[in-house]
Amino acid sequence: MKKIIAALFILFSFNYSSADIIYTHPVRNAERVSINNNIIIGLDVLAEGSELNHLIKVKGSLSGRHEGKFFLTKDKRKIIFTPVRPFAFNEKVEVSIGRIKTSAGYERNLNFSFYTETRKTIRDNKMIYLNETGNTSFKESEQRLDSLNLPVITVSILNNPSPGDLYFSNFPFSQIQNTPYLLITDNNGTVSYHREVYVWALDYKKQQSGLMTYFEYDKFYGEDINHNIIDSFYCGNGYSTDHHELQITNDGHAFLMSYDPQPVDMSLIVPGGNPNAIVTGLIIQELDENKNVVFQWRSWDHFEITDAVHENLLAANIDYAHGNAIEVDSDGNLMISSRNMSEITKIDINTGEIIWRLGGINNEFAFPNDTIGFSYQHDIRRIKNGNITLFDNGNFHTPRFSRAVEYHLDEVNKIATLVWQYRKTPDTYAFAMGSVQRLRNGNTLIGWGNTNPFLTEVTPAGITALEMSLPQGIYSYRVYRDERKFTLNAKIAIEGFYNENTGHLNINDTVTVYLRNVNSPYNIVDTAKSVVDSVSHNGNFNFYNAASGRYYIQLKHRNALETWSKKGGEIFSDGDVLFYDFTDSDRKAFGNNQTLKGSDYCLYSGDANQDGIIDLADLSEIDSDIFNFRTGYNNSDLTGDNFTDINDVSVADNNAYEFVTAVIP
């Protein structure tokens, strides 16, 4: 009886408070907003879609009432309004939001306004190139598709480096004759793939999904395993696409940035400022799988132009942020690198608010064992051990030098502790570009920006394992090593998490995949983990050890029944991406061992103790956690709502009644 009361107490103790609007874009009273901008409303609960067309009213002071298209994002936490025609320049736009129906009731009304840009300032790609490289002139290479003028790659040190292909591109910083290429090489510098490009191409790398991406001229392109161009990525809302970064996540969303030049009267900001200055702001965008802008963040709303203390604020052209990296953090929020502010900024992906600022004049962190900090940095990354790495260009160190650094961040007490660094002997200095990649064996791959050697791989002890150079005056923006043998792109649904009304899972969650031999005793050959997206059901599992061959795919989840792929296994090949959809047929599972929920086949839920059978032992564990008021992330939470309650019992009880067990070869 006590246990039943406990379960009921949990069921009825949820906080069903009203919904709240936690994000709008544009933000309230925003200035210099693109005339092509959409309007995004973010909620802290799920929105209902039936009344969208009557919810948002938009009126420009010059352009009048705006009709548009509405849609809910797949997670149902954002409403997107896209006007069918642009706003007018230099006008006030008023937005009125009615009561939004949500899973928690009705949201209150909200009214806000913003102000559009006064004119479009054309982004000059050549000028951006000059600012990045320090060139005094610009030379466009003439593409000759029948030419083969590959750059000479010199390997000066080869000392047991990490396995895997190296990705980079070549371009000059001066009037040097150069044919630009995308390049993939081995550790000996032998080119296994090349693509000639116009002018220059940047940021050549492989994404989580196995798609190879690079920037050329005005957008990013995506190549498949055979190097066919199958996709492209570019900013929305009327913004041009910047070349510094593209990150694609498991759900197919893309994060990229734009540079936004706007006229600013700098005489109102600094004494002697140019009243006709062109100041470049930074725009961060998230695009969904259909290329809709579903999140946008602007430096105009959160930074001050005067944050760039080393820039000439009296100049006619000012680039005060100069974003050069986006990292999707382990908690789903964003970290961005703003070179000209010497700052790493963490941004809340749900609200757009700044969580913390590291470096620069707004620094919130103590650096107890690295008093010089970093300067004009590139390539912020969160690595597997929870630390961050970046390339410290060191433009304002005395004397100037560049290095790769790793910090442990105490984000509560705001302490940044230097745990590792690498400086060349003697020092080298790159005023632009650069990258740092922590490899699986603990080594670090460093791209030295506008210096040669352009690439160094070092061990944790600082011993050089690999060093490569390009011809004098020829450099690469970043370098990237692809350590994986192949990628499994799997679509997976989990019964207890599955919401039949939406077709989504209640949460994103981790699944482990084991590759097993197809012959008895079916030994494990390799393993990988990935977070399966709640909306797309996709997870990208990267394997680094298995040779090409035929393998069974074994799925393991914290409270779902172990499930194997269909009889006979699947063929994996080096460098390949295998797509396998467990959700479209029960025959995709060995022994047809899945259950249909809505339109998707799902892994059976209820194996809380992971013994391969859903039975009384699992029910006992769930029952015990109910009695002990267990909450949070635990195996007994079959529904993924962070509570162990009678709903979890129901899922396990149904499957235990049916004697559901793992079916394996």
C-alpha positions as CSV (number, residue, x, y, z in Angstrom):
1,M,0.0,0.0,0.0
2,K,2.9,2.4,0.8
3,K,4.4,1.8,-2.6
4,I,1.1,2.6,-4.4
5,I,0.8,5.8,-2.4
6,A,4.4,6.7,-3.2
7,A,3.7,6.2,-6.9
8,L,0.6,8.2,-6.8
9,F,2.4,11.0,-5.0
10,I,5.0,11.2,-7.7
11,L,2.3,11.2,-10.4
12,F,0.5,14.1,-9.0
13,S,3.4,16.2,-7.8
14,F,4.4,17.6,-11.2
15,N,4.5,21.3,-11.6
16,Y,1.9,22.1,-14.3
17,S,2.6,25.8,-14.3
18,S,1.7,27.9,-17.3
19,A,4.0,28.0,-20.3
20,D,6.6,30.7,-20.7
21,I,8.1,32.4,-23.8
22,I,11.8,32.1,-23.2
23,Y,13.2,33.3,-26.5
24,T,12.3,35.7,-29.3
25,H,14.2,36.6,-32.3
26,P,14.6,39.4,-33.1
27,V,15.0,40.3,-29.5
28,R,13.0,43.1,-28.0
29,N,14.1,46.5,-29.4
30,A,16.7,44.9,-31.6
31,E,18.3,47.3,-34.2
32,R,19.9,46.7,-37.6
33,V,17.7,43.6,-38.2
34,S,17.8,42.1,-41.7
35,I,14.7,43.1,-43.8
36,N,14.5,39.4,-44.8
37,N,14.4,38.1,-41.2
38,N,11.9,35.6,-39.9
39,I,10.4,35.7,-36.4
40,I,11.1,32.9,-33.9
41,I,9.2,32.3,-30.7
42,G,10.7,29.8,-28.2
43,L,8.8,28.2,-25.4
44,D,9.8,26.2,-22.4
45,V,7.0,23.6,-23.0
46,L,5.5,22.0,-26.1
47,A,3.3,24.2,-28.3
48,E,0.1,23.0,-30.1
49,G,-0.1,23.7,-33.8
50,S,-3.8,24.1,-34.6
51,E,-4.1,27.9,-34.0
52,L,-0.8,29.2,-35.4
53,N,-2.2,31.2,-38.2
54,H,-4.1,33.5,-35.8
55,L,-1.4,33.8,-33.2
56,I,1.2,36.3,-34.5
57,K,0.5,39.6,-36.0
58,V,3.3,41.6,-37.6
59,K,3.2,45.2,-38.8
60,G,5.9,47.5,-40.2
61,S,5.7,51.2,-39.8
62,L,6.4,51.6,-43.5
63,S,5.6,48.2,-45.0
64,G,2.3,47.7,-43.2
65,R,0.7,44.3,-42.2
66,H,2.7,41.2,-43.1
67,E,1.2,37.9,-44.0
68,G,3.4,34.8,-43.7
69,K,3.9,31.1,-43.3
70,F,3.9,29.5,-39.9
71,F,5.3,26.2,-38.7
72,L,6.2,24.4,-35.5
73,T,9.7,23.0,-35.2
74,K,9.8,19.3,-34.8
75,D,10.5,19.5,-31.1
76,K,7.4,21.7,-30.8
77,R,9.2,24.3,-28.7
78,K,9.5,27.0,-31.4
79,I,7.1,28.7,-33.6
80,I,8.5,30.1,-36.9
81,F,6.9,32.9,-38.8
82,T,8.3,33.7,-42.2
83,P,7.0,36.8,-43.9
84,V,6.0,36.4,-47.6
85,R,7.7,39.8,-48.4
86,P,10.6,41.7,-46.9
87,F,10.3,44.4,-44.4
88,A,11.2,48.0,-45.4
89,F,14.5,49.5,-44.6
90,N,14.8,51.7,-41.6
91,E,11.3,50.9,-40.1
92,K,9.9,49.9,-36.8
93,V,8.3,46.4,-36.8
94,E,5.7,45.6,-34.2
95,V,5.0,42.0,-33.2
96,S,1.9,40.9,-31.3
97,I,1.6,37.3,-30.0
98,G,-1.7,36.0,-28.9
99,R,-2.2,33.3,-26.3
100,I,-0.3,30.2,-27.5
101,K,-1.9,26.8,-26.7
102,T,0.7,24.5,-25.1
103,S,0.9,21.2,-23.3
104,A,0.8,23.2,-20.0
105,G,-2.1,25.5,-20.9
106,Y,-2.1,28.9,-22.6
107,E,0.7,31.3,-22.7
108,R,0.1,35.0,-22.0
109,N,0.0,37.6,-24.7
110,L,3.3,39.3,-25.7
111,N,4.1,42.4,-27.7
112,F,7.5,43.6,-28.8
113,S,9.1,45.6,-31.6
114,F,12.4,45.8,-33.4
115,Y,14.1,48.1,-36.0
116,T,15.3,47.1,-39.4
117,E,18.6,47.8,-41.1
118,T,18.9,51.2,-42.8
119,R,20.4,49.6,-46.0
120,K,22.0,46.5,-47.3
121,T,25.8,46.7,-47.2
122,I,27.3,44.3,-49.7
123,R,29.8,41.9,-48.1
124,D,33.0,42.0,-50.0
125,N,34.6,38.5,-50.0
126,K,37.9,39.9,-51.2
127,M,38.0,42.4,-48.3
128,I,37.2,39.6,-45.8
129,Y,40.1,37.6,-47.3
130,L,42.4,40.6,-47.0
131,N,41.4,41.2,-43.4
132,E,42.0,37.5,-42.6
133,T,45.3,37.1,-44.3
134,G,46.9,40.6,-44.0
135,N,47.4,40.7,-47.8
136,T,47.8,44.0,-49.5
137,S,46.5,42.5,-52.8
138,F,44.2,39.8,-53.9
139,K,44.8,37.3,-56.7
140,E,42.1,35.0,-58.0
141,S,43.4,31.7,-59.3
142,E,42.1,30.7,-62.7
143,Q,40.6,27.3,-62.4
144,R,42.0,24.8,-65.0
145,L,40.0,21.7,-64.7
146,D,42.4,19.7,-66.9
147,S,45.5,20.8,-64.8
148,L,47.3,18.8,-62.2
149,N,49.5,21.2,-60.3
150,L,49.3,19.7,-56.8
151,P,51.4,21.5,-54.2
152,V,54.6,19.8,-53.0
153,I,54.0,18.3,-49.5
154,T,57.1,17.8,-47.5
155,V,57.2,15.4,-44.5
156,S,60.0,16.4,-42.2
157,I,59.2,14.2,-39.2
158,L,57.5,10.8,-39.3
159,N,57.6,9.2,-35.9
160,N,54.7,6.7,-35.4
161,P,51.8,9.2,-36.0
162,S,48.1,8.4,-35.5
163,P,46.4,6.5,-38.3
164,G,43.8,8.1,-40.5
165,D,43.5,10.5,-43.5
166,L,44.5,14.1,-43.3
167,Y,42.2,16.8,-44.8
168,F,43.3,20.3,-45.7
169,S,43.5,22.8,-48.6
170,N,46.2,25.1,-50.0
171,F,46.1,28.8,-50.7
172,P,48.6,31.6,-50.7
173,F,49.0,34.8,-48.6
174,S,50.6,36.7,-51.4
175,Q,51.0,36.9,-55.2
176,I,52.4,33.4,-55.3
177,Q,51.3,31.2,-58.2
178,N,49.1,28.5,-56.7
179,T,46.4,26.2,-57.9
180,P,44.0,25.6,-55.0
181,Y,42.8,22.1,-54.1
182,L,40.9,20.2,-51.5
183,L,43.4,17.5,-50.4
184,I,43.3,14.2,-48.6
185,T,46.7,12.6,-47.8
186,D,48.2,9.9,-45.7
187,N,51.0,10.4,-43.2
188,N,53.6,10.2,-46.0
189,G,52.0,13.2,-47.8
190,T,50.7,10.9,-50.6
191,V,47.5,12.5,-52.0
192,S,44.6,10.0,-52.2
193,Y,42.0,12.6,-53.3
194,H,42.1,16.1,-54.7
195,R,39.5,18.5,-56.1
196,E,40.6,21.7,-57.8
197,V,38.5,24.7,-56.7
198,Y,38.0,28.3,-57.5
199,V,40.0,31.0,-55.6
200,W,40.3,29.0,-52.3
201,A,38.4,26.5,-50.3
202,L,38.4,26.2,-46.5
203,D,37.5,24.0,-43.6
204,Y,37.6,20.6,-45.4
205,K,36.5,18.0,-42.9
206,K,34.2,15.0,-42.2
207,Q,31.1,15.7,-40.2
208,Q,29.5,13.3,-37.6
209,S,27.3,11.8,-40.3
210,G,30.2,11.0,-42.6
211,L,29.4,13.9,-44.9
212,M,32.5,15.7,-46.1
213,T,32.1,19.4,-46.1
214,Y,34.1,22.5,-47.3
215,F,33.5,26.2,-48.0
216,E,34.0,27.6,-51.5
217,Y,33.3,31.2,-52.4
218,D,29.8,31.8,-50.9
219,K,28.6,28.6,-49.3
220,F,29.5,25.2,-47.9
221,Y,29.2,22.0,-49.9
222,G,28.7,18.4,-48.8
223,E,30.3,15.4,-50.5
224,D,29.3,11.8,-50.2
225,I,31.7,8.9,-49.8
226,N,32.4,9.0,-53.5
227,H,33.1,12.8,-53.4
228,N,29.9,13.6,-55.3
229,I,28.5,17.0,-54.2
230,I,25.1,16.1,-52.7
231,D,24.2,19.1,-50.5
232,S,25.0,22.7,-49.7
233,F,24.6,24.9,-46.6
234,Y,24.2,28.6,-46.5
235,C,22.7,31.2,-44.1
236,G,19.1,32.2,-44.2
237,N,17.2,35.5,-43.4
238,G,19.1,37.4,-46.1
239,Y,22.6,37.0,-44.6
240,S,25.6,35.9,-46.6
241,T,27.5,32.9,-45.4
242,D,30.9,33.2,-43.7
243,H,33.7,30.7,-44.5
244,H,34.9,30.0,-41.0
245,E,32.7,27.2,-39.7
246,L,30.0,24.6,-40.4
247,Q,29.0,22.0,-37.7
248,I,26.3,19.4,-38.5
249,T,24.7,17.5,-35.6
250,N,23.0,14.1,-35.4
251,D,19.6,15.5,-36.2
252,G,20.8,17.0,-39.5
253,H,20.8,20.6,-38.1
254,A,23.6,22.9,-39.3
255,F,25.3,25.6,-37.4
256,L,27.1,28.4,-39.3
257,M,27.8,32.1,-39.2
258,S,27.6,35.3,-41.2
259,Y,29.4,38.6,-41.1
260,D,27.0,41.4,-41.0
261,P,28.4,44.8,-42.2
262,Q,26.2,47.8,-41.1
263,P,26.6,51.6,-41.1
264,V,27.3,52.9,-37.6
265,D,28.0,56.4,-36.5
266,M,31.1,55.7,-34.5
267,S,31.4,59.3,-33.4
268,L,28.6,58.5,-30.9
269,I,30.5,55.6,-29.5
270,V,34.2,56.7,-29.3
271,P,35.7,60.2,-29.5
272,G,36.9,60.8,-33.0
273,G,35.0,57.9,-34.4
274,N,34.0,57.9,-38.1
275,P,30.3,59.0,-38.5
276,N,30.1,56.9,-41.7
277,A,31.9,53.8,-40.4
278,I,31.0,50.3,-41.6
279,V,31.0,48.0,-38.6
280,T,30.8,44.2,-39.1
281,G,28.7,42.2,-36.6
282,L,28.5,38.5,-36.1
283,I,25.4,36.3,-36.8
284,I,25.1,32.7,-35.6
285,Q,22.4,30.5,-37.1
286,E,21.0,27.1,-36.6
287,L,19.3,25.6,-39.7
288,D,17.0,22.6,-39.4
289,E,17.2,19.6,-41.9
290,N,15.0,21.6,-44.3
291,K,17.3,24.6,-44.1
292,N,14.9,26.8,-42.1
293,V,16.5,29.2,-39.6
294,V,15.3,27.9,-36.2
295,F,17.8,29.8,-34.0
296,Q,19.6,33.0,-34.5
297,W,22.0,35.0,-32.4
298,R,23.5,38.4,-33.2
299,S,26.5,40.1,-31.6
300,W,24.6,43.4,-32.0
301,D,22.2,42.3,-29.2
302,H,24.9,41.0,-26.8
303,F,28.3,42.6,-27.4
304,E,29.6,46.1,-27.4
305,I,31.7,47.4,-30.3
306,T,34.2,48.6,-27.8
307,D,34.8,45.0,-26.6
308,A,37.4,44.8,-29.4
309,V,40.1,46.7,-27.5
310,H,42.9,46.0,-30.1
311,E,40.9,47.1,-33.1
312,N,41.2,50.6,-34.5
313,L,37.7,52.0,-33.6
314,L,38.5,55.2,-35.5
315,A,38.8,53.4,-38.8
316,A,36.3,53.5,-41.7
317,N,35.8,49.7,-41.5
318,I,35.7,47.8,-38.1
319,D,35.3,44.1,-37.6
320,Y,34.8,44.0,-33.8
321,A,33.9,40.3,-33.3
322,H,35.3,38.3,-36.1
323,G,33.8,34.9,-35.3
324,N,35.8,31.9,-36.4
325,A,34.4,28.8,-34.6
326,I,31.2,27.3,-33.3
327,E,31.2,24.3,-31.0
328,V,28.0,22.5,-30.0
329,D,28.8,21.8,-26.3
330,S,28.1,18.5,-24.6
331,D,25.1,20.1,-22.9
332,G,23.6,21.2,-26.2
333,N,24.5,24.9,-25.8
334,L,26.9,26.7,-28.0
335,M,30.5,28.0,-27.6
336,I,31.7,30.6,-30.1
337,S,35.1,32.1,-30.7
338,S,35.3,35.8,-31.4
339,R,38.9,36.5,-32.5
340,N,39.0,40.2,-32.4
341,M,37.7,40.2,-28.8
342,S,40.0,37.4,-27.7
343,E,36.8,35.8,-26.2
344,I,35.1,32.4,-26.0
345,T,31.4,32.9,-25.3
346,K,28.9,30.2,-24.2
347,I,25.4,30.8,-25.3
348,D,22.2,29.2,-24.1
349,I,20.6,27.4,-27.1
350,N,17.1,27.7,-25.7
351,T,17.1,31.4,-24.6
352,G,20.0,33.0,-26.6
353,E,21.4,34.5,-23.4
354,I,25.1,34.5,-22.6
355,I,26.0,31.8,-20.0
356,W,29.6,32.9,-19.5
357,R,32.5,34.8,-21.2
358,L,36.0,33.5,-21.2
359,G,38.9,35.8,-22.2
360,G,38.8,39.4,-23.4
361,I,37.9,42.5,-21.4
362,N,34.6,40.8,-20.2
363,N,36.4,37.7,-18.9
364,E,34.6,36.1,-16.0
365,F,37.2,33.4,-15.3
366,A,40.4,33.3,-13.2
367,F,43.5,31.8,-14.9
368,P,45.5,30.7,-11.9
369,N,48.4,29.1,-13.8
370,D,48.2,30.9,-17.1
371,T,48.4,34.6,-16.5
372,I,48.8,35.5,-20.2
373,G,45.6,33.8,-21.2
374,F,44.9,33.6,-25.0
375,S,44.9,36.1,-27.7
376,Y,43.1,36.2,-31.1
377,Q,42.4,32.5,-30.8
378,H,40.8,30.0,-33.2
379,D,39.0,26.6,-33.1
380,I,37.4,26.2,-29.7
381,R,36.5,22.6,-29.0
382,R,35.1,20.5,-26.1
383,I,37.0,17.3,-25.9
384,K,36.2,13.8,-24.5
385,N,37.6,14.4,-21.0
386,G,35.4,17.5,-20.6
387,N,38.2,20.0,-21.1
388,I,38.4,22.5,-24.0
389,T,41.1,23.0,-26.5
390,L,41.9,26.0,-28.7
391,F,44.6,27.5,-30.9
392,D,46.1,30.5,-29.2
393,N,47.4,32.7,-32.0
394,G,49.1,35.0,-29.5
395,N,48.8,38.2,-31.5
396,F,49.1,40.3,-28.3
397,H,51.5,38.1,-26.2
398,T,54.9,39.7,-25.5
399,P,56.8,38.4,-27.3
400,R,54.3,37.1,-29.8
401,F,54.0,33.3,-30.2
402,S,51.4,30.7,-31.0
403,R,50.5,27.6,-29.1
404,A,47.9,24.8,-28.7
405,V,46.3,24.9,-25.2
406,E,43.9,22.7,-23.2
407,Y,42.0,24.2,-20.2
408,H,39.9,22.6,-17.6
409,L,36.9,24.9,-17.0
410,D,35.2,25.0,-13.6
411,E,32.0,26.6,-14.9
412,V,30.5,27.1,-11.5
413,N,33.4,28.8,-9.7
414,K,34.7,30.3,-13.0
415,I,38.2,29.0,-12.9
416,A,40.2,28.1,-16.1
417,T,43.1,25.9,-15.3
418,L,45.8,25.2,-18.0
419,V,46.3,21.5,-18.1
420,W,48.4,21.1,-21.3
421,Q,50.1,23.3,-23.9
422,Y,52.4,22.9,-26.8
423,R,54.8,25.6,-28.0
424,K,57.4,24.9,-30.7
425,T,61.1,25.4,-30.0
426,P,61.9,28.0,-31.1
427,D,58.5,29.7,-30.9
428,T,56.4,30.0,-34.1
429,Y,53.9,32.8,-34.6
430,A,50.7,32.6,-36.8
431,F,48.7,35.9,-36.7
432,A,45.8,34.2,-38.6
433,M,44.0,30.9,-38.8
434,G,45.0,27.6,-36.9
435,S,43.4,24.6,-35.4
436,V,43.7,22.0,-32.6
437,Q,42.3,18.4,-32.8
438,R,42.7,16.0,-29.9
439,L,43.1,12.5,-31.3
440,R,41.9,9.2,-29.8
441,N,45.3,8.1,-28.7
442,G,45.9,11.3,-26.7
443,N,48.0,12.9,-29.4
444,T,47.1,16.4,-30.7
445,L,47.0,17.5,-34.3
446,I,47.9,21.2,-34.7
447,G,47.3,23.3,-37.7
448,W,49.7,26.3,-37.5
449,G,47.7,28.7,-39.7
450,N,49.8,31.0,-41.8
451,T,53.1,29.4,-40.9
452,N,55.1,26.4,-42.2
453,P,55.4,23.7,-41.2
454,F,51.6,23.9,-41.5
455,L,50.9,20.7,-39.5
456,T,52.3,19.1,-36.4
457,E,51.1,16.1,-34.5
458,V,52.5,15.8,-30.9
459,T,52.2,13.2,-28.1
460,P,50.9,14.3,-24.7
461,A,54.6,14.6,-23.6
462,G,55.3,17.0,-26.5
463,I,57.2,14.6,-28.7
464,T,56.6,15.3,-32.4
465,A,55.1,12.4,-34.2
466,L,54.4,14.1,-37.6
467,E,55.3,17.4,-39.3
468,M,54.4,18.5,-42.8
469,S,55.1,21.7,-44.8
470,L,53.6,23.2,-47.9
471,P,55.6,25.4,-50.3
472,Q,56.7,28.8,-48.9
473,G,53.9,31.2,-48.7
474,I,51.2,28.5,-49.1
475,Y,49.1,27.6,-46.0
476,S,45.9,25.8,-44.9
477,Y,43.1,27.4,-42.8
478,R,42.7,24.2,-40.6
479,V,43.9,20.6,-40.7
480,Y,41.7,17.7,-39.8
481,R,42.4,14.0,-39.3
482,D,39.7,11.4,-40.0
483,E,40.5,8.6,-37.6
484,R,37.4,6.5,-38.2
485,K,37.2,3.4,-40.3
486,F,33.5,3.7,-41.1
487,T,30.2,5.2,-39.9
488,L,26.9,3.6,-39.1
489,N,24.0,6.0,-39.5
490,A,21.2,4.2,-37.6
491,K,17.6,5.1,-37.0
492,I,16.4,3.8,-33.7
493,A,13.3,4.2,-31.6
494,I,12.7,3.1,-28.0
495,E,9.3,1.9,-26.9
496,G,9.0,3.6,-23.5
497,F,10.2,6.9,-24.8
498,Y,8.0,6.9,-27.9
499,N,5.2,9.5,-28.0
500,E,2.5,8.2,-30.4
501,N,0.9,11.6,-30.8
502,T,4.1,13.2,-32.1
503,G,6.1,10.3,-33.4
504,H,9.0,11.6,-31.3
505,L,10.9,10.2,-28.4
506,N,10.5,12.0,-25.1
507,I,14.3,12.6,-24.8
508,N,17.6,12.3,-26.6
509,D,19.4,9.3,-25.2
510,T,22.7,7.4,-25.6
511,V,22.7,4.0,-27.4
512,T,25.8,1.7,-27.6
513,V,26.4,-0.3,-30.8
514,Y,28.6,-3.3,-30.9
515,L,29.8,-4.8,-34.2
516,R,29.9,-8.6,-33.8
517,N,31.3,-11.3,-36.1
518,V,28.6,-13.1,-38.1
519,N,30.0,-16.5,-37.1
520,S,29.8,-18.2,-33.7
521,P,30.7,-17.2,-31.0
522,Y,29.9,-13.8,-32.5
523,N,32.8,-11.9,-30.9
524,I,32.7,-8.2,-30.4
525,V,35.0,-6.5,-33.0
526,D,34.3,-2.8,-32.3
527,T,32.0,-0.5,-30.3
528,A,30.6,3.0,-30.6
529,K,28.3,5.3,-28.7
530,S,26.0,8.0,-30.0
531,V,23.1,10.1,-28.8
532,V,20.0,9.2,-30.7
533,D,18.0,12.3,-31.6
534,S,14.5,12.4,-30.2
535,V,13.0,13.8,-33.4
536,S,14.8,12.2,-36.3
537,H,15.7,9.0,-34.3
538,N,19.1,9.2,-35.9
539,G,22.4,8.3,-34.3
540,N,25.8,8.4,-36.0
541,F,28.1,5.7,-34.7
542,N,31.8,6.0,-35.7
543,F,34.0,2.9,-35.6
544,Y,37.8,3.2,-35.5
545,N,39.1,-0.4,-35.2
546,A,37.1,-2.9,-37.2
547,A,38.4,-3.9,-40.6
548,S,36.1,-4.0,-43.6
549,G,33.7,-6.9,-43.5
550,R,30.3,-8.3,-42.6
551,Y,29.1,-7.8,-39.1
552,Y,26.0,-8.0,-36.9
553,I,24.8,-4.7,-35.4
554,Q,24.0,-5.1,-31.7
555,L,22.1,-2.3,-29.9
556,K,22.3,-1.8,-26.2
557,H,20.3,0.9,-24.3
558,R,20.1,1.4,-20.5
559,N,16.6,0.0,-20.2
560,A,15.7,-1.4,-23.6
561,L,16.0,-5.0,-24.6
562,E,19.2,-5.9,-26.5
563,T,18.5,-6.0,-30.2
564,W,20.5,-7.3,-33.2
565,S,20.3,-6.5,-36.9
566,K,18.6,-9.0,-39.2
567,K,20.1,-12.4,-40.0
568,G,23.3,-12.5,-42.0
569,G,24.8,-9.2,-40.8
570,E,25.7,-6.1,-42.8
571,I,28.7,-5.2,-45.0
572,F,30.9,-2.4,-43.8
573,S,33.7,-0.9,-46.0
574,D,36.6,1.4,-45.1
575,G,35.5,5.0,-45.4
576,D,31.9,4.1,-45.9
577,V,28.7,5.3,-44.3
578,L,26.1,2.6,-43.8
579,F,22.5,3.6,-43.3
580,Y,20.4,1.2,-41.3
581,D,16.8,1.9,-40.3
582,F,15.5,-0.3,-37.4
583,T,12.2,1.6,-37.4
584,D,10.7,0.9,-40.8
585,S,10.2,-2.9,-40.4
586,D,10.4,-5.4,-37.6
587,R,12.3,-7.6,-40.1
588,K,15.3,-5.2,-39.6
589,A,15.7,-6.8,-36.1
590,F,17.0,-10.4,-35.7
591,G,14.0,-12.6,-35.0
592,N,11.6,-9.7,-35.8
593,N,12.2,-8.7,-32.2
594,Q,10.7,-5.2,-32.1
595,T,7.3,-3.7,-31.3
596,L,5.2,-1.3,-33.4
597,K,4.4,2.0,-31.7
598,G,2.6,4.5,-33.9
599,S,4.3,4.2,-37.3
600,D,7.7,3.1,-36.0
601,Y,9.1,-0.2,-34.9
602,C,10.8,0.2,-31.5
603,L,13.2,-1.6,-29.2
604,Y,11.3,-3.2,-26.3
605,S,11.5,-1.3,-23.1
606,G,11.7,-2.7,-19.6
607,D,15.0,-4.5,-19.3
608,A,16.1,-2.3,-16.4
609,N,18.7,-4.8,-15.1
610,Q,20.0,-5.5,-18.6
611,D,19.9,-9.3,-18.3
612,G,18.2,-9.9,-21.7
613,I,14.7,-10.7,-20.3
614,I,11.9,-8.4,-19.1
615,D,10.5,-10.1,-16.0
616,L,9.7,-9.8,-12.3
617,A,13.3,-8.8,-11.5
618,D,12.9,-5.7,-13.6
619,L,9.5,-4.9,-12.1
620,S,11.0,-5.3,-8.7
621,E,13.8,-2.8,-9.5
622,I,11.3,-0.3,-10.8
623,D,9.0,-0.8,-7.8
624,S,11.9,-0.2,-5.4
625,D,12.8,3.0,-7.2
626,I,9.2,4.2,-6.9
627,F,9.2,3.5,-3.2
628,N,12.4,5.4,-2.8
629,F,11.2,8.4,-4.8
630,R,14.0,8.0,-7.5
631,T,14.1,10.8,-9.9
632,G,16.6,11.8,-12.6
633,Y,18.5,9.7,-15.1
634,N,18.3,6.1,-14.1
635,N,17.5,2.7,-15.6
636,S,14.1,2.4,-14.0
637,D,12.8,5.5,-15.9
638,L,11.4,3.7,-18.9
639,T,9.4,6.7,-20.3
640,G,12.3,9.2,-20.1
641,D,10.5,11.8,-18.0
642,N,13.1,11.7,-15.2
643,F,10.6,10.2,-12.8
644,T,10.2,6.5,-11.8
645,D,6.4,6.0,-11.5
646,I,3.4,3.9,-12.3
647,N,3.8,4.7,-16.0
648,D,7.2,2.9,-16.0
649,V,5.6,-0.1,-14.3
650,S,3.0,-0.3,-16.9
651,V,5.5,-0.5,-19.8
652,A,7.6,-3.2,-18.1
653,D,4.5,-5.2,-16.9
654,N,3.1,-5.5,-20.4
655,N,6.3,-6.9,-21.8
656,A,6.9,-9.2,-18.8
657,Y,3.4,-10.6,-19.3
658,E,4.3,-11.4,-22.9
659,F,7.6,-13.1,-21.8
660,V,9.6,-10.7,-24.0
661,T,13.3,-11.7,-24.2
662,A,16.3,-10.9,-26.3
663,V,16.5,-12.8,-29.6
664,I,20.1,-13.3,-30.7
665,P,21.9,-15.6,-33.2
